[in-house]
Structure formats: structure tokens, C-alpha cells
Amino acid sequence: MKTGLTKRQKTTCIYFDEASKTVEIQTHNTALKKRLTQYAAAYPNLCRQTDDDEQGGLTFEIDRRRFAVRLTAPYSDERRHAASELAKKNGLKGRPQL
């Protein structure tokens, strides 16, 4: 969808405070919009779309107990090598080597 916005202007903002029972998510990210739309359809009592800015951005309100941030540690060289060998053994193709 052409919005007239630059990639820098297409932001994702997450708002919540310690007192609120909901989290507000404003996003232009296509994958996140799709996931939130599907979640809202499946669980309307936990998540709902509250706004459409008509420039490609959607706003959702989600139950704070359903929201999480997941940080993952980077793979070590040994783990990356083991995963690569396993993929080669099973015939999986990865990214091309530079």
C-alpha cells in the first residue's frame, strides 16, 4: 500500500504504564498488523483494533497480560556451526555465503 510516508516515518509505538490493564500498539509494520488483526479476530475480548490512520497505520489495544517482549541472545559460533551442519545433513538451504 502506498502511503506517502517514508520508511523512517512508518513507526511502531508501544504504550503502557504500570497502572493500565491494556497496552496500545500503533504500527505500520505489515507483518505485525496482520498478526494483531488475526489475534483480535480470534480473541476479541483480549485484543481489538481501535484506529486506522488511513495512511497504512493501525492501532490496537491488547490485554497487558497477553503482551510480552522477548529478547534472544545471539548464537555462539559453535551453535551456529552445529545448526549449519544439521541443516546441511537434512538438505536445508540457508542464506548464500558472502
C-alpha positions as CSV (number, residue, x, y, z in Angstrom):
1,M,0.0,0.0,0.0
2,K,1.4,3.4,-1.0
3,T,1.0,5.8,2.0
4,G,3.2,8.7,1.1
5,L,5.2,8.1,4.2
6,T,8.9,7.3,4.2
7,K,10.2,4.2,5.9
8,R,11.5,6.3,8.7
9,Q,8.0,7.7,9.3
10,K,6.5,4.2,9.4
11,T,6.9,3.5,13.1
12,T,5.7,1.1,15.7
13,C,4.9,2.6,19.0
14,I,4.0,0.6,22.1
15,Y,2.4,2.5,25.0
16,F,1.6,1.2,28.5
17,D,2.0,2.3,32.1
18,E,2.2,0.4,35.3
19,A,-1.4,1.2,36.3
20,S,-3.1,0.3,33.0
21,K,-4.5,-3.1,32.2
22,T,-4.0,-2.6,28.4
23,V,-1.2,-2.0,26.0
24,E,-1.7,0.3,23.0
25,I,0.2,-0.6,19.9
26,Q,0.4,1.7,16.9
27,T,2.1,0.2,13.9
28,H,2.8,0.5,10.2
29,N,4.6,-2.9,10.1
30,T,2.7,-5.2,7.8
31,A,3.6,-8.4,9.5
32,L,2.7,-7.1,12.9
33,K,-0.6,-5.6,11.7
34,K,-1.5,-9.0,10.2
35,R,-0.7,-10.8,13.4
36,L,-2.6,-8.4,15.6
37,T,-5.6,-8.4,13.2
38,Q,-5.7,-12.2,13.3
39,Y,-5.3,-12.2,17.1
40,A,-8.1,-9.6,17.5
41,A,-10.4,-11.7,15.4
42,A,-9.6,-14.9,17.4
43,Y,-9.7,-13.2,20.8
44,P,-11.9,-10.1,20.7
45,N,-12.2,-10.0,24.5
46,L,-8.3,-9.6,24.7
47,C,-7.4,-7.5,21.7
48,R,-9.2,-5.0,19.5
49,Q,-8.4,-2.6,16.7
50,T,-9.1,0.9,17.9
51,D,-7.9,3.1,15.0
52,D,-6.9,3.2,11.3
53,D,-5.0,6.3,10.4
54,E,-5.7,5.8,6.7
55,Q,-2.0,6.1,5.9
56,G,-1.3,2.4,6.5
57,G,-1.1,2.6,10.3
58,L,-3.3,0.6,12.6
59,T,-3.8,1.0,16.4
60,F,-4.7,-1.9,18.7
61,E,-5.4,-2.3,22.3
62,I,-4.4,-5.6,23.9
63,D,-4.7,-7.0,27.4
64,R,-1.4,-6.4,29.1
65,R,-1.2,-9.9,30.4
66,R,-1.1,-11.1,26.7
67,F,1.8,-8.8,25.8
68,A,5.5,-9.8,26.1
69,V,8.8,-8.7,24.9
70,R,11.2,-11.5,24.0
71,L,15.0,-10.8,23.8
72,T,17.2,-13.6,22.5
73,A,20.9,-14.0,22.9
74,P,22.9,-14.2,19.7
75,Y,24.1,-17.7,18.6
76,S,27.7,-18.6,19.5
77,D,30.0,-19.6,16.7
78,E,29.7,-23.2,17.9
79,R,25.9,-23.2,18.0
80,R,25.8,-21.5,14.5
81,H,28.2,-24.2,13.1
82,A,26.2,-27.0,14.7
83,A,22.9,-25.6,13.2
84,S,24.6,-25.3,9.8
85,E,25.8,-28.8,9.8
86,L,22.4,-30.1,10.9
87,A,20.8,-28.2,8.1
88,K,23.3,-29.5,5.5
89,K,22.7,-33.0,6.8
90,N,18.9,-32.6,6.4
91,G,19.2,-30.9,3.0
92,L,18.0,-27.5,4.1
93,K,19.3,-24.4,2.2
94,G,20.3,-21.3,4.1
95,R,21.4,-17.9,3.1
96,P,24.1,-17.7,0.4
97,Q,27.6,-17.2,1.7
98,L,29.1,-13.8,1.0
